[in-house]
Amino acid sequence: MVNRGIFAIMKKHDTKRKPLQAFDTDELGHRLRKLRLDSGLSLNALAGRVKVTKGYLSRLECGRAKPSARMIERIAKAVKADAAPLYVLAGYIPEDVKQILYFHPEEAPAMLRETFTPYGRQPQGARRSKTMPRLATPSPKAPPVGAQRKNLYELIGGDCFEWLDRRAANSIHAVVTDPPYGLKEYTEREKSKLRRGRGGVWRIPPTLDGCIRLPVPRFTVLTDHDKLKLRNFFLRWATLLFRVLVPGGHIFIATNPLVSQLLYWALIEAGFEKRGEIIRLVQTLRGGDRPKNAHKEFHDVTVMPRSCWEPWGLFRKPCEGRVQDNLRKWKTGGLRRVSEEKPFSDVIKSAPTRTRERDIAPHPSLKPQAFMRQVVRAALPLGEGILLDPFMGAGSTIAAACALGYQSIGIESDPEYFKMAVDGIPRLASLLPNGNGVMTRTFEGREDQQILFRV
């Protein structure tokens, strides 16, 4: 059963949490001042980097104010220091420590007490108290944490078409990917415009209430020629993928309502069965605008509906025989249930990607871990096999697979995004994201229902 005590603690003290208790702000202030001076920064210079006032930093260093967890992260980044000690001094739990507590709710507190509390510092040779907790050996079946996760995934910088052409047949068990929806938006020409802030096919929205809105691609500008290229691109890709995917293997592929039919027909033409769509319910700022340059004249008109959902096509390579036979032979054919009582469903509520995740991997199409982990988990019905993301981007799919303990392969052709994925995947995988979900994991020979996402 769920160890509700540790989840209650974690829910209470998340990244927006209040401190665990009243800590000595003088010690924190002294540490912050030392780090700033060691970096050769004045108060003015540091204030400019973290976008706060000089007076606020001065109050922090004098122990008259207490920073948020987000502010600690920004200051640590500016002075190039480890944020973990600052989190602790301010009374917050660092993410990696929280993960250790999450997966070892009994052993970790016992080890900390034994090491750092008075009864843990007994003279050498002193007899152990009967009431002193013993540290249990962690189970080797526990999900991997931190650097140990890196052996779960392989990252490839290059063209997925070439890789698929060389890959052995029937060697991939599932695909979860967020491809270039309209294809044109990720050409070198359009990416260079995006990075310069010029736009091109990308719409660079104005600021809204002081917030910088993210650029979005304009699929309405695609010509008939662009749409034909898009369809041919995905037909070639799907044909190569059909040989590599095992019988019964599923594809979860993100798309957009304006171009989804082109992608879907390409997959069907390549031989895949359409098994439905996963509807990601997410409120965005796409659509809902009045006619351009005529918004006053036609103030009651919306050119396009405000987008409140994102479609993910669900496809399957035909099974060999019955689903049960395919599951026994290939470990594929169905989708993993959320729990014993609840099947995987085709509507998933999802918030936009958190700022914390975008700071780690600032890709224009980064999907949130709270959503990705639910989709990725469902893709391998028995939790076994290799999952592929041939359009990896900043690695949100691979990070989700990594967090779940799944083996995965990610491919990305853009060098900048590839480096972003290499650096960001371990950090994204270590997050405990907001959202809803439950996972089942094997621990010490039994299956436990565990909360995968904080509510």
C-alpha positions in Angstrom: 0.0 0.0 0.0 1.0 3.6 -0.3 3.2 5.0 2.4 1.0 8.0 3.0 3.3 9.6 5.6 6.1 10.4 3.2 3.8 11.6 0.5 2.1 13.9 2.9 5.4 15.4 3.8 6.4 15.7 0.1 3.1 17.3 -0.9 3.4 19.8 2.0 6.9 20.8 1.1 7.1 20.9 -2.7 9.1 23.5 -4.8 6.5 26.2 -3.9 6.5 25.0 -0.3 7.0 26.8 2.9 10.1 26.1 4.9 10.1 22.9 7.0 10.7 25.0 10.1 12.2 28.3 11.2 15.8 28.1 10.2 18.7 30.4 11.2 18.6 33.0 8.4 21.9 34.5 9.7 23.8 31.4 8.6 22.0 31.4 5.2 22.7 35.1 4.7 26.4 34.6 5.6 26.7 31.8 3.1 25.0 33.9 0.3 27.3 36.8 1.0 30.4 34.6 0.9 29.3 33.0 -2.4 28.7 36.4 -4.0 32.1 37.8 -2.9 33.9 34.6 -4.0 32.3 35.1 -7.5 33.6 38.7 -7.6 30.1 40.2 -7.9 28.8 43.4 -6.3 25.2 43.5 -4.9 24.2 45.6 -8.0 25.7 43.0 -10.4 24.1 40.0 -8.7 20.7 41.8 -8.5 20.9 42.4 -12.2 21.5 38.8 -12.9 18.7 37.4 -10.8 16.3 40.3 -11.6 15.7 41.6 -8.1 16.5 44.8 -6.3 19.8 45.5 -4.5 17.9 46.1 -1.3 16.3 42.7 -1.4 19.6 41.0 -1.8 21.0 43.0 1.1 18.1 41.9 3.3 18.8 38.3 2.4 22.5 38.6 3.3 21.7 40.3 6.6 19.2 37.6 7.5 16.2 39.9 7.5 14.4 38.1 4.6 13.9 34.5 3.5 14.2 33.5 -0.2 11.8 31.2 -2.0 13.1 27.9 -3.4 13.0 29.5 -6.9 15.1 32.5 -5.8 17.7 30.1 -4.2 18.0 28.3 -7.5 18.5 31.6 -9.5 21.1 32.9 -7.1 23.0 29.6 -7.1 23.0 29.6 -10.9 24.3 33.2 -11.0 27.2 32.6 -8.6 27.8 29.1 -10.1 27.3 27.3 -6.8 25.6 24.1 -5.7 22.0 25.1 -4.7 21.5 22.0 -2.4 23.2 23.5 0.8 21.3 26.7 0.3 18.0 24.8 0.1 18.8 23.0 3.3 19.8 26.2 5.1 16.6 27.8 4.0 14.6 24.8 5.2 13.7 23.3 1.8 14.2 19.7 0.6 16.5 19.4 -2.5 14.9 17.4 -5.4 17.5 14.6 -5.3 17.1 14.2 -1.5 13.3 14.2 -1.9 13.6 11.4 -4.5 15.7 9.4 -2.0 13.1 9.9 0.7 10.4 9.0 -1.8 11.9 5.6 -2.7 13.4 4.8 0.8 10.9 6.3 3.3 12.1 4.1 6.1 15.8 3.6 5.5 16.7 7.2 4.6 15.4 8.9 7.8 17.0 6.1 9.8 20.4 6.7 8.2 20.2 10.5 8.7 19.3 10.1 12.4 22.1 7.5 12.9 24.7 9.7 11.3 23.9 13.2 12.5 21.8 13.0 15.8 23.5 12.8 19.2 22.9 9.1 19.6 24.5 8.5 16.2 27.8 10.0 17.3 28.6 7.6 20.0 32.3 6.9 20.9 34.0 4.3 18.9 33.3 0.8 20.4 30.2 2.0 22.3 27.4 -0.5 22.4 24.5 0.2 20.1 21.2 1.1 21.8 18.3 -1.3 21.3 16.1 1.7 20.3 18.6 2.9 17.7 17.1 2.3 14.2 19.0 -0.1 12.0 19.6 0.8 8.4 18.0 -1.7 6.1 19.8 -2.6 2.8 18.0 -1.0 -0.1 16.4 -3.5 -2.4 18.3 -4.0 -5.7 14.9 -3.9 -7.4 14.2 -0.4 -6.3 13.9 2.1 -9.3 17.3 3.6 -10.2 18.0 7.1 -8.9 20.4 9.9 -10.1 23.3 8.9 -12.2 22.4 5.3 -12.2 19.5 6.1 -14.6 21.9 6.9 -17.4 22.4 3.3 -18.3 18.7 3.1 -19.2 18.8 5.3 -22.3 20.9 5.9 -25.4 21.0 9.2 -27.2 21.8 9.6 -30.9 22.7 12.8 -32.6 21.7 12.3 -36.2 19.0 11.6 -38.8 16.3 9.1 -37.6 15.7 7.9 -41.2 19.3 6.7 -41.5 19.1 5.1 -38.1 15.8 3.3 -38.8 17.2 2.0 -42.1 20.1 0.4 -40.3 18.2 -0.9 -37.2 17.4 -4.6 -36.9 13.8 -5.6 -37.7 11.4 -6.2 -34.7 13.7 -4.5 -32.2 11.7 -1.6 -30.9 8.6 -2.2 -28.7 6.9 1.3 -28.6 7.3 4.8 -30.0 6.3 8.0 -28.2 7.2 11.1 -30.1 6.4 14.8 -30.6 7.5 15.3 -34.3 7.6 18.6 -36.3 3.9 19.0 -36.8 4.0 20.9 -40.0 7.6 20.0 -40.9 8.4 23.4 -42.3 8.7 25.1 -38.8 11.8 23.0 -38.0 13.7 23.6 -41.2 17.1 25.3 -40.7 15.8 28.5 -42.2 12.8 28.8 -39.9 14.7 27.7 -36.8 17.3 30.4 -37.4 14.5 33.0 -37.6 13.0 31.6 -34.4 16.3 31.9 -32.6 16.8 35.5 -33.8 13.2 36.4 -32.7 12.2 37.2 -36.3 9.4 34.7 -36.5 8.9 33.5 -40.1 6.5 30.6 -39.8 6.7 31.0 -36.1 4.4 33.5 -34.5 6.2 35.5 -31.8 3.3 36.7 -29.6 3.4 40.1 -27.7 3.9 40.1 -24.0 0.7 39.7 -21.9 0.5 41.4 -18.5 4.3 41.6 -18.5 4.7 37.8 -19.3 6.7 36.8 -22.4 4.5 34.4 -24.3 6.1 31.4 -26.1 6.3 31.3 -29.9 3.9 29.0 -31.7 4.1 27.7 -35.4 1.4 29.0 -37.8 0.1 25.9 -39.6 -2.4 28.1 -41.5 0.4 29.4 -43.7 1.3 26.0 -45.1 0.8 25.8 -48.8 -0.5 22.7 -50.7 3.1 22.0 -51.6 4.1 22.1 -47.9 1.3 19.7 -47.0 2.3 17.3 -49.7 5.9 17.3 -48.5 4.6 16.7 -44.9 2.6 13.7 -46.0 5.4 12.2 -48.0 7.9 12.8 -45.1 5.7 10.9 -42.6 4.9 8.1 -45.2 8.6 7.5 -45.7 9.2 7.6 -41.9 6.3 5.3 -41.1 7.4 2.8 -43.7 10.9 2.5 -42.2 9.4 2.3 -38.7 7.0 -0.5 -39.6 9.9 -2.9 -40.2 11.6 -1.9 -36.9 8.6 -2.0 -34.6 7.6 -5.4 -33.1 4.1 -6.8 -33.9 1.6 -5.2 -31.5 3.9 -2.3 -30.8 2.1 1.1 -30.3 2.9 4.6 -31.6 1.8 7.6 -29.6 2.4 10.6 -31.9 1.6 14.3 -31.0 0.1 16.4 -33.8 -2.2 19.4 -34.3 -5.9 19.4 -35.4 -5.0 21.4 -38.6 -2.6 18.8 -40.0 -3.3 15.6 -38.1 -5.2 14.1 -41.1 -2.0 14.2 -43.2 0.1 12.4 -40.6 -2.6 9.8 -39.8 -3.2 8.8 -43.5 0.6 8.4 -43.9 0.7 5.9 -40.9 -2.3 4.0 -42.1 -0.9 3.8 -45.7 2.3 2.3 -44.2 0.3 -0.5 -42.6 -0.4 0.7 -39.1 -3.8 0.3 -37.5 -5.4 3.4 -36.0 -6.4 2.6 -32.4 -7.8 6.0 -31.4 -6.5 9.3 -30.2 -5.3 10.5 -26.8 -6.8 13.9 -26.0 -4.5 16.1 -24.0 -6.8 18.7 -22.4 -4.6 21.8 -22.1 -5.5 25.5 -22.1 -3.2 27.4 -24.4 -3.2 30.9 -26.0 -3.5 29.5 -29.5 -6.6 30.8 -31.4 -9.6 32.8 -30.1 -8.4 36.0 -31.7 -10.5 38.6 -33.6 -9.8 39.4 -37.2 -6.3 41.0 -37.6 -6.4 44.8 -38.1 -10.2 44.7 -37.8 -10.7 43.6 -34.2 -12.8 46.7 -33.3 -15.0 46.4 -36.4 -15.7 42.7 -35.8 -15.4 42.5 -32.0 -17.9 39.7 -31.8 -16.0 37.4 -34.2 -13.3 34.8 -33.5 -11.3 33.7 -36.5 -10.5 30.3 -34.9 -11.7 28.6 -31.7 -9.4 28.9 -28.7 -7.4 25.7 -28.5 -8.2 23.6 -25.4 -6.8 20.3 -26.5 -4.0 18.6 -28.3 -4.4 15.3 -30.2 -2.0 12.4 -29.9 -2.6 9.8 -32.6 -2.5 6.2 -31.3 -1.5 3.5 -33.8 -0.4 -0.2 -33.6 1.5 -2.5 -35.8 -0.9 -5.5 -36.4 -0.5 -8.3 -33.8 0.6 -11.9 -34.6 -2.6 -13.7 -33.8 -4.6 -12.8 -30.7 -3.5 -10.0 -28.3 -2.7 -12.6 -25.6 -0.5 -14.5 -28.0 1.3 -11.3 -29.0 1.8 -10.3 -25.3 3.4 -13.7 -24.5 5.8 -13.6 -27.5 6.5 -9.8 -28.0 5.4 -8.3 -24.7 3.2 -5.9 -26.8 -0.3 -5.6 -28.1 -2.1 -3.7 -25.4 -1.6 -0.7 -23.1 -0.6 -0.7 -19.5 -3.4 -0.1 -17.0 -3.2 2.8 -14.6 -4.1 0.4 -11.7 -5.9 -2.9 -11.1 -9.2 -1.1 -11.1 -8.5 1.7 -13.6 -7.6 1.2 -17.3 -5.6 3.8 -19.3 -8.0 6.3 -20.8 -7.9 8.5 -23.9 -8.5 11.9 -22.2 -5.7 13.3 -19.9 -6.0 16.6 -18.2 -2.7 18.5 -18.5 -1.4 21.9 -17.4 1.1 23.7 -19.7 4.8 22.8 -19.1 6.0 24.3 -15.9 8.5 27.1 -15.9 10.9 25.0 -13.9 11.0 22.4 -16.7 11.4 25.0 -19.4 14.4 26.5 -17.5 16.0 23.0 -17.6 15.2 22.5 -21.3 14.0 25.6 -23.1 12.7 23.8 -26.3 9.7 25.6 -28.0 7.7 22.3 -27.9 8.7 20.9 -24.6 5.9 18.6 -23.2 5.4 18.4 -19.4 6.6 15.4 -17.4 3.3 15.1 -15.6 1.7 14.3 -19.0 4.6 12.4 -20.6 5.0 9.9 -17.8 1.4 8.8 -18.1 1.7 8.3 -21.9 5.1 6.6 -21.7 4.0 4.3 -18.9 1.1 3.1 -21.0 3.2 2.4 -24.1 4.8 -0.8 -22.7 2.0 -3.0 -21.4 4.2 -5.3 -19.3 6.8 -2.6 -18.5 9.3 -4.4 -20.7 11.0 -3.6 -23.9 12.7 -0.6 -25.6 10.9 2.7 -26.2 11.9 5.0 -29.1 11.6 8.7 -29.6 12.9 9.4 -33.1 12.2 13.2 -32.8 13.6 13.7 -29.3 13.9 17.5 -29.1 14.9 18.3 -25.6 14.3 14.8 -24.3 11.0 15.0 -22.4 10.0 11.5 -23.6 13.3 10.0 -22.7 13.3 11.7 -19.3 9.8 10.2 -18.6 11.0 6.7 -19.6 14.0 7.2 -17.4 11.9 8.2 -14.4 9.8 5.1 -14.9 12.8 2.8 -15.2 12.1 2.0 -18.9 14.8 1.4 -21.5 14.7 4.0 -24.3 16.5 5.5 -27.3 16.3 9.1 -28.4 17.3 10.5 -31.7 17.7 14.3 -32.5 19.2 15.9 -35.6 19.5 19.4 -34.4 22.9 19.8 -32.5 21.6 22.5 -30.2 18.5 20.5 -29.1 20.6 17.4 -28.8 23.0 19.1 -26.3 19.9 20.4 -24.5 18.6 16.8 -24.2 22.0 15.5 -23.0 22.1 18.1 -20.2 18.4 18.2 -19.4 17.2 14.5 -19.3 18.8 13.6 -15.9 17.4 16.8 -14.4 13.9 16.4 -15.9 13.8 12.7 -14.8 14.6 13.6 -11.2 11.6 16.0 -10.9 8.4 14.9 -9.2 6.0 16.9 -11.4 2.6 18.2 -10.7 -0.4 16.4 -12.1 -2.4 13.3 -11.5 -1.3 9.7 -11.9 -0.5 6.4 -10.2 2.2 3.9 -11.1 2.7 0.4 -10.0 6.3 -0.6 -9.3 7.9 -3.9 -8.2 9.6 -3.5 -4.8 11.0 -6.4 -2.7 9.0 -8.9 -4.7 5.6 -7.2 -4.4 3.8 -4.7 -6.5 2.9 -1.4 -4.7 0.6 1.3 -5.9 2.5 4.5 -5.6 1.7 8.1 -6.4 3.6 9.1 -9.5 2.6 12.8 -9.6 1.7 15.3 -6.9 -1.9 16.5 -6.9 
